[in-house]
């Protein structure tokens, strides 16, 4: 037996593999060996390759021959999960993760019309290489062109007609769009941008706050109208209207999880640009203790959110994690004896035990109107998605002064800037001073990949704080398979927490500017975003260039 001759499996391991295959008749031998054999996939392939005389290739360092990529259609490549790698005279060599799959070898030989040799590489590496060289959804694009049901774009104004009733679950256009969304979810993307250009249809994912171009088949540009129309159909938008921006929503299920997708279309020079925002309907909420506060900030925030009344504002630009922080605070105070009501636009996450209300401006359901209604609903805690105008601000302040705790967000550059912003809206300073209990500014920075980060000496030209650095070395990104060569994996928040006390109240009433209020808060122990960033740099959470990118010198 080949596995026995490989020398890396004991009789007990071989028996366990056989038992699991008997329990799962549809499972291939290679899959069972990798899953239940106890050895790493790379070791298994190297050992079996040695017995069978099959070469093991490193797809991270070795590239396929361009001629070989043309030997097999994308549909066959995706069906058998192989990568054409090189041509040897009249034969073609393909990389596979399964040395025992004779059915695939026979099928590929018939499709290629020539002898096929097998090379070996781990399954994940093969899948990644196929997407890189053929593009995500290449098999579906190929099938769409073969079908001839989707018109090829001749000019910008050409309108593709799609018979929705003919589109089964396996229709090529449906499959391609689903593959793009599923791949985005797998990579942890928050947004998908589909942008028609002059010579291509560009698709980009926003992952950890940064945009990354998706490898897609070059033929995609010819089918852009069909793809855009399919997304509009999914979002219940008018596919005939291409002159106006439109907004819609898509509900989709990926890997057992419900995903809510917000769709926005915008007419552009070469066709409609579409943005998709991916939101998990019921996510695992980040606990307050896991947000990344330092000890001082945690104590201040914990004290404020458990107050019986007042306003707690979270500030920062779009995409800085304000909603995540607010949901973690609501999760912290969500008890059976507390009535919580939220006004959101849109409802990003559904949380059990609280009353969440969706804003609908087109029928007059605004933040201000919702807030007025909330006050007749006997709430203890109110969350307003955003304070955008004077009316909303004044009602929120009155709510806090009449015995309610109010959480909300505001778009300002830092925590101290919230007070001049409210005054600019027309709210009286004495009301702001009485109502606002605290303001938290935040940003998101990318987190260093813990598997590949490297330690380097601290370059003092970047260190501008008054206090001496905690250490002389810091960590930088390096790049590995786990982080897709970026050096970063996930994100972490930076905070500055301003607590309003008597001195701050006096400064607000005197209409002092943001700089004066910030300096007063710093004298009372507040840490700026940049200072919090440096603390996380010295802990190995993020890199110097990341905190320089997301924070301002203050």
C-alpha positions in Angstrom: 0.0 0.0 0.0 1.3 3.4 -1.0 0.5 5.1 2.4 2.3 2.2 4.2 5.4 2.6 2.0 5.5 6.4 2.6 6.7 5.6 6.1 4.9 8.5 7.9 1.8 6.6 9.0 1.6 3.9 11.7 -0.8 1.0 11.4 -3.1 2.7 13.9 -3.2 5.9 11.8 -4.0 3.9 8.7 -6.8 2.1 10.4 -8.2 5.4 11.6 -8.2 6.7 8.0 -9.9 3.6 6.8 -12.6 3.8 9.5 -13.4 7.4 8.7 -13.6 6.6 5.0 -16.0 3.8 5.7 -18.2 6.3 7.7 -18.0 8.9 4.9 -18.3 6.9 1.6 -18.1 10.1 -0.5 -14.8 11.2 0.9 -11.7 10.8 -1.3 -8.6 9.0 0.0 -6.4 12.1 -0.1 -9.0 14.2 1.8 -9.3 11.5 4.5 -5.6 11.2 4.8 -5.1 15.0 5.3 -8.1 15.3 7.6 -7.5 12.2 9.9 -4.0 11.0 9.2 -2.3 13.2 11.8 0.5 14.5 9.4 0.6 17.9 7.8 -0.6 18.0 4.1 2.9 19.1 2.9 4.6 16.1 4.6 1.9 13.7 3.2 2.4 15.0 -0.4 6.2 14.9 -0.2 6.2 11.4 1.2 3.6 10.0 -1.3 5.2 11.9 -4.1 8.5 10.2 -3.3 6.8 6.8 -3.5 4.9 7.5 -6.7 7.7 9.5 -8.4 5.6 12.7 -8.5 7.3 16.1 -8.2 6.1 18.5 -5.4 6.1 22.2 -6.5 6.2 25.4 -4.5 3.5 27.6 -6.0 4.6 30.5 -3.8 8.0 30.6 -5.5 7.4 28.9 -8.9 5.1 30.3 -11.6 3.2 28.3 -14.3 4.2 28.5 -17.9 1.9 30.9 -19.8 1.5 28.3 -22.6 0.3 25.7 -20.1 -2.5 28.0 -18.8 -4.1 28.0 -22.3 -4.2 24.1 -22.5 -7.3 23.8 -20.3 -10.5 25.8 -20.1 -11.3 27.5 -16.8 -14.3 25.2 -16.3 -12.0 22.1 -16.2 -9.5 23.9 -14.0 -12.2 24.7 -11.4 -14.0 21.4 -11.7 -10.9 19.3 -11.0 -9.1 21.9 -8.8 -5.9 21.7 -10.8 -3.4 24.3 -12.2 -1.8 23.7 -15.6 1.9 24.3 -14.8 4.2 23.4 -17.7 4.2 21.9 -21.2 6.7 19.1 -22.0 6.6 18.5 -25.7 3.2 17.0 -26.5 2.1 16.7 -22.8 0.9 19.1 -20.2 1.8 18.9 -16.4 -0.9 20.0 -14.0 -0.6 20.7 -10.2 -3.1 18.8 -8.0 -3.5 18.2 -4.3 -4.8 14.7 -4.8 -2.2 12.1 -6.0 -4.9 9.3 -6.0 -7.5 11.0 -8.3 -7.3 8.9 -11.4 -10.8 10.1 -12.6 -9.5 13.7 -12.8 -6.4 12.5 -14.8 -8.6 10.7 -17.3 -11.0 13.6 -17.7 -8.2 16.2 -18.1 -6.5 14.0 -20.7 -9.7 14.0 -22.8 -10.2 17.7 -22.5 -6.6 18.6 -23.2 -6.3 16.1 -26.1 -2.8 15.1 -24.9 -1.1 13.2 -22.1 -1.4 14.8 -18.7 1.3 14.5 -16.0 0.5 15.2 -12.3 2.5 17.4 -10.0 1.7 17.9 -6.3 1.0 21.0 -4.1 -1.2 21.6 -1.0 -4.9 22.2 -1.8 -5.0 25.8 -0.5 -2.0 26.8 -2.6 -3.6 25.3 -5.7 -6.9 27.1 -5.1 -5.1 30.4 -4.5 -3.0 30.0 -7.6 -6.1 29.2 -9.8 -7.8 32.4 -8.6 -4.6 34.3 -9.2 -4.0 33.1 -12.8 -7.6 32.5 -14.0 -9.5 35.0 -11.8 -12.3 34.6 -9.4 -15.3 33.1 -11.2 -13.5 32.4 -14.4 -15.5 29.2 -15.0 -18.8 31.1 -14.7 -17.6 33.9 -17.1 -16.5 31.3 -19.6 -19.9 29.6 -19.4 -21.7 32.9 -19.9 -19.8 33.6 -23.1 -20.5 30.1 -24.4 -24.2 30.4 -23.5 -24.7 33.4 -25.7 -27.7 34.4 -23.5 -26.0 37.5 -22.2 -25.3 40.2 -24.8 -21.7 41.4 -25.1 -21.4 45.1 -24.5 -20.9 47.1 -27.7 -21.2 50.5 -26.2 -21.9 52.2 -22.9 -25.6 52.7 -23.6 -26.2 49.1 -24.6 -28.8 47.6 -22.3 -28.6 43.9 -21.4 -31.9 42.1 -21.1 -32.0 39.3 -18.7 -34.9 36.9 -18.3 -34.9 36.5 -14.6 -37.3 33.5 -14.8 -34.7 31.5 -16.7 -32.0 32.0 -14.1 -31.8 28.9 -11.9 -29.4 28.5 -9.1 -26.8 27.2 -11.4 -27.1 30.0 -14.1 -23.7 31.3 -14.9 -24.4 34.9 -14.1 -25.9 34.0 -10.7 -22.9 31.7 -9.9 -20.4 34.4 -10.8 -21.9 37.1 -8.6 -22.3 34.6 -5.8 -18.6 33.6 -6.1 -17.5 37.3 -5.9 -19.6 37.8 -2.8 -18.5 34.5 -1.2 -14.8 35.2 -1.9 -15.2 38.7 -0.3 -16.7 37.1 2.8 -14.0 34.5 3.0 -11.3 37.1 2.9 -13.0 39.2 5.5 -13.9 42.1 3.2 -16.3 44.8 4.4 -17.0 46.3 1.0 -17.0 45.2 -2.7 -16.5 47.9 -5.3 -17.5 47.1 -8.9 -16.1 49.8 -11.2 -16.5 49.9 -15.0 -13.3 51.3 -16.6 -12.5 52.0 -20.2 -10.9 48.7 -20.9 -11.9 46.6 -17.9 -14.4 45.9 -15.2 -12.4 46.4 -12.0 -13.5 44.7 -8.8 -11.9 45.6 -5.5 -12.4 44.4 -1.9 -11.8 46.6 1.1 -10.0 44.4 3.7 -8.9 45.8 7.0 -9.6 49.3 5.7 -7.4 49.0 2.6 -8.5 48.3 -1.0 -7.2 45.2 -2.8 -7.8 44.5 -6.5 -9.4 41.2 -7.2 -8.0 38.9 -9.9 -10.8 38.4 -12.4 -10.9 37.0 -16.0 -10.0 39.6 -18.7 -13.2 38.7 -20.6 -15.2 40.2 -17.7 -15.4 43.7 -19.3 -17.5 42.3 -22.2 -20.2 41.2 -19.7 -20.3 44.1 -17.3 -23.9 45.0 -18.2 -25.1 41.5 -17.4 -23.2 41.5 -14.1 -24.4 44.9 -13.0 -28.0 44.1 -14.0 -27.8 40.8 -12.0 -26.8 42.7 -8.8 -29.6 45.3 -9.4 -32.1 42.4 -9.8 -30.9 40.9 -6.5 -31.3 44.3 -4.8 -34.8 44.9 -6.3 -33.6 47.9 -8.3 -34.8 49.0 -11.7 -32.4 47.5 -14.2 -33.7 49.9 -16.9 -32.8 53.0 -14.9 -29.1 53.8 -15.5 -29.1 57.6 -15.1 -29.8 58.0 -11.4 -28.1 56.8 -8.2 -30.1 54.0 -6.4 -29.9 52.2 -3.1 -31.0 48.7 -2.3 -30.4 45.7 -0.1 -29.6 42.0 -0.6 -30.1 39.2 1.9 -27.8 36.3 1.2 -26.7 33.2 3.2 -23.0 32.2 3.1 -21.6 29.2 4.9 -24.6 29.1 7.2 -24.4 32.8 8.1 -27.0 35.4 7.0 -25.3 38.4 5.4 -27.1 41.7 4.8 -25.6 43.6 1.9 -26.3 47.3 1.3 -26.1 48.2 -2.4 -25.4 51.6 -3.9 -25.3 52.4 -7.6 -23.8 55.5 -9.2 -23.8 56.4 -12.9 -20.2 56.9 -14.1 -18.4 57.5 -17.4 -18.1 53.9 -18.5 -21.2 52.4 -16.8 -22.7 52.1 -13.4 -20.3 51.9 -10.4 -21.7 49.6 -7.7 -20.6 49.5 -4.1 -21.7 46.6 -1.8 -21.3 46.9 2.0 -21.3 43.4 3.7 -22.9 43.2 7.2 -23.4 40.1 9.3 -27.0 40.2 10.5 -26.2 38.6 13.8 -22.5 38.9 14.5 -20.6 38.0 17.6 -20.5 41.3 19.4 -17.1 42.5 20.6 -17.1 42.6 24.4 -16.1 45.9 25.9 -13.1 44.3 27.6 -11.8 43.2 24.2 -12.0 46.6 22.4 -8.5 47.4 23.4 -8.9 50.2 26.0 -6.0 51.1 28.4 -6.8 50.9 32.1 -7.7 54.6 32.5 -10.0 54.7 29.5 -11.7 51.5 30.4 -12.6 52.8 33.9 -13.8 56.1 32.5 -16.0 54.6 29.8 -17.4 51.9 32.2 -18.4 54.6 34.6 -20.0 56.8 31.9 -22.1 54.0 30.3 -23.5 53.0 33.6 -24.7 56.5 34.5 -28.5 56.9 34.9 -28.5 59.9 32.5 -26.3 62.0 30.2 -24.9 61.8 26.7 -22.0 59.7 25.6 -20.7 60.6 22.1 -18.4 58.5 19.9 -16.6 60.5 17.2 -14.5 59.6 14.2 -14.7 59.4 10.4 -16.8 56.9 8.5 -15.5 53.4 8.9 -13.6 54.0 12.2 -15.5 51.4 14.2 -18.0 53.7 16.0 -20.9 51.3 15.5 -18.9 48.3 16.8 -18.1 50.3 20.0 -21.7 51.4 20.5 -23.0 47.9 20.1 -20.4 46.7 22.6 -21.6 49.3 25.1 -25.2 48.3 24.5 -24.3 44.7 25.0 -22.6 45.7 28.3 -25.7 47.5 29.7 -28.4 45.2 28.2 -30.1 43.7 31.2 -33.6 42.4 31.9 -34.4 45.5 34.0 -33.3 48.0 31.4 -35.4 49.2 28.4 -33.2 50.1 25.5 -34.4 51.7 22.2 -32.2 52.5 19.2 -32.8 54.7 16.1 -30.5 53.4 13.3 -29.9 54.1 9.6 -29.5 51.3 8.8 -29.8 48.6 11.5 -26.3 47.1 11.1 -26.5 44.2 13.6 -29.6 42.7 15.3 -29.2 42.4 19.1 -31.6 40.4 21.2 -33.3 42.2 24.0 -33.3 45.7 22.6 -35.8 47.6 20.4 -34.2 48.6 17.2 -35.9 51.1 14.8 -35.0 51.6 11.2 -35.0 55.2 9.9 -36.9 55.9 6.7 -36.5 59.5 5.7 -38.7 59.2 2.6 -41.8 58.7 4.8 -40.7 61.2 7.5 -39.2 58.6 9.9 -36.1 60.7 10.9 -33.8 60.6 13.9 -35.6 63.6 15.4 -39.1 62.1 15.0 -38.0 58.7 16.4 -36.4 60.4 19.4 -39.6 62.3 20.2 -41.5 59.0 20.0 -38.9 57.2 22.1 -39.6 59.6 25.0 -43.2 58.3 25.2 -42.0 54.7 25.2 -40.5 54.8 28.7 -36.9 53.9 27.8 -33.9 53.9 30.1 -31.2 54.0 27.4 -31.5 55.5 23.9 -29.1 55.1 21.1 -29.2 57.5 18.1 -27.3 56.4 15.1 -25.9 59.9 14.4 -26.5 63.5 15.5 -26.7 65.3 12.2 -28.6 68.5 12.9 -29.8 70.9 15.6 -33.2 69.4 16.0 -31.8 65.9 16.7 -29.1 67.3 19.0 -31.6 69.3 21.1 -34.0 66.4 21.5 -31.1 64.1 22.5 -29.9 66.7 25.1 -33.4 67.2 26.5 -33.7 63.4 26.7 -30.5 63.2 28.8 -31.6 66.0 31.0 -34.9 64.3 31.8 -33.3 61.1 33.1 -32.2 59.1 30.1 -28.8 57.8 29.1 -28.2 58.6 25.4 -25.5 57.1 23.2 -24.8 58.6 19.8 -22.1 59.4 17.2 -20.8 62.6 15.7 -18.4 63.3 12.8 -15.4 65.2 14.2 -11.7 64.8 14.0 -11.1 64.2 17.7 -13.0 64.0 21.0 -12.6 67.7 21.9 -14.0 68.8 18.6 -17.4 67.5 19.5 -18.2 70.6 21.6 -17.6 73.3 19.0 -19.4 71.1 16.5 -22.6 71.0 18.7 -22.3 74.8 19.3 -22.0 75.3 15.5 -25.3 73.3 15.1 -26.9 76.0 17.3 -27.1 74.2 20.6 -26.6 76.4 23.7 -23.2 75.8 25.4 -24.8 75.6 28.9 -27.0 72.7 27.7 -24.1 70.9 26.2 -22.1 71.3 29.4 -25.0 69.9 31.5 -25.9 67.0 29.2 -22.6 65.6 27.8 -20.9 63.1 30.2 -18.1 62.2 27.9 -16.8 61.9 24.3 -14.7 59.1 22.8 -12.7 59.6 19.7 -11.5 56.6 17.8 -9.7 55.3 14.7 -9.0 51.8 13.3 -5.5 50.7 12.5 -4.4 47.4 11.0 -3.2 44.7 13.4 0.2 43.1 12.8 0.1 39.5 11.8 1.3 37.7 14.9 2.8 34.8 12.9 5.3 36.8 10.8 5.9 40.2 12.4 9.6 41.1 12.8 11.3 43.1 15.5 13.4 46.1 14.4 15.1 49.0 16.2 12.9 52.0 16.9 13.6 55.0 14.5 13.5 57.9 16.9 12.7 60.4 14.1 9.1 59.2 14.2 8.8 59.3 18.0 7.6 62.8 18.9 6.0 62.2 22.3 7.3 64.1 25.4 7.7 61.0 27.5 10.6 58.6 26.8 9.8 55.5 24.7 8.8 52.3 26.6 11.4 50.2 24.6 14.0 50.6 21.9 12.5 48.1 19.5 9.2 47.8 17.7 7.6 45.3 15.3 7.1 45.7 11.6 5.0 43.7 9.0 6.7 41.0 7.1 4.2 38.9 5.2 3.2 35.2 5.1 0.5 32.9 3.9 -1.7 33.6 6.9 -2.0 37.3 6.1 -1.9 36.9 2.3 1.5 38.6 2.3 0.3 41.9 3.6 1.9 41.6 7.1 -1.4 42.6 8.7 -4.4 40.5 9.8 -7.5 42.2 11.4 -7.8 45.6 12.9 -7.6 47.2 16.3 -9.1 50.5 17.6 -7.2 53.5 18.9 -9.0 55.6 21.5 -9.0 58.9 23.3 -11.6 59.3 26.0 -12.6 62.8 27.3 -14.5 62.8 30.5 -16.5 66.0 31.2 -15.9 67.4 34.7 -16.5 70.8 36.2 -13.4 72.4 34.6 -14.4 71.0 31.1 -18.0 72.3 31.7 -16.7 75.8 32.4 -14.5 75.7 29.2 -17.6 74.7 27.2 -19.8 77.4 28.6 -16.9 79.9 27.9 -17.0 78.6 24.2 -13.3 77.8 24.3 -12.0 76.1 21.1 -11.2 72.4 20.6 -7.4 72.9 21.3 -8.0 74.6 24.6 -10.5 71.9 25.7 -8.1 69.1 24.5 -5.2 70.6 26.5 -7.3 70.9 29.6 -8.3 67.2 29.2 -4.7 66.1 28.6 -3.7 67.8 31.9 -6.3 65.5 33.6 -4.9 62.3 32.2 -6.5 61.9 28.8 -4.3 60.1 26.2 -4.5 61.2 22.5 -5.1 58.8 19.6 -1.4 59.1 18.8 -0.3 58.3 22.4 -2.7 55.3 22.5 -1.3 54.2 19.1 2.3 54.3 20.4 1.3 52.2 23.4 -0.1 49.6 21.0 3.1 49.8 18.9 5.2 48.9 21.9 2.9 46.0 22.7 3.4 44.6 19.2 -0.3 45.2 18.2 0.4 47.5 15.2 3.3 49.2 13.4 4.7 52.7 13.5 3.6 53.4 9.9 0.1 52.4 10.7 -0.3 54.9 13.6 1.3 57.6 11.4 -1.2 56.8 8.7 -4.4 56.9 10.9 -3.6 59.6 13.5 -2.7 63.3 13.4 0.1 65.0 15.3 -1.4 66.8 18.2 
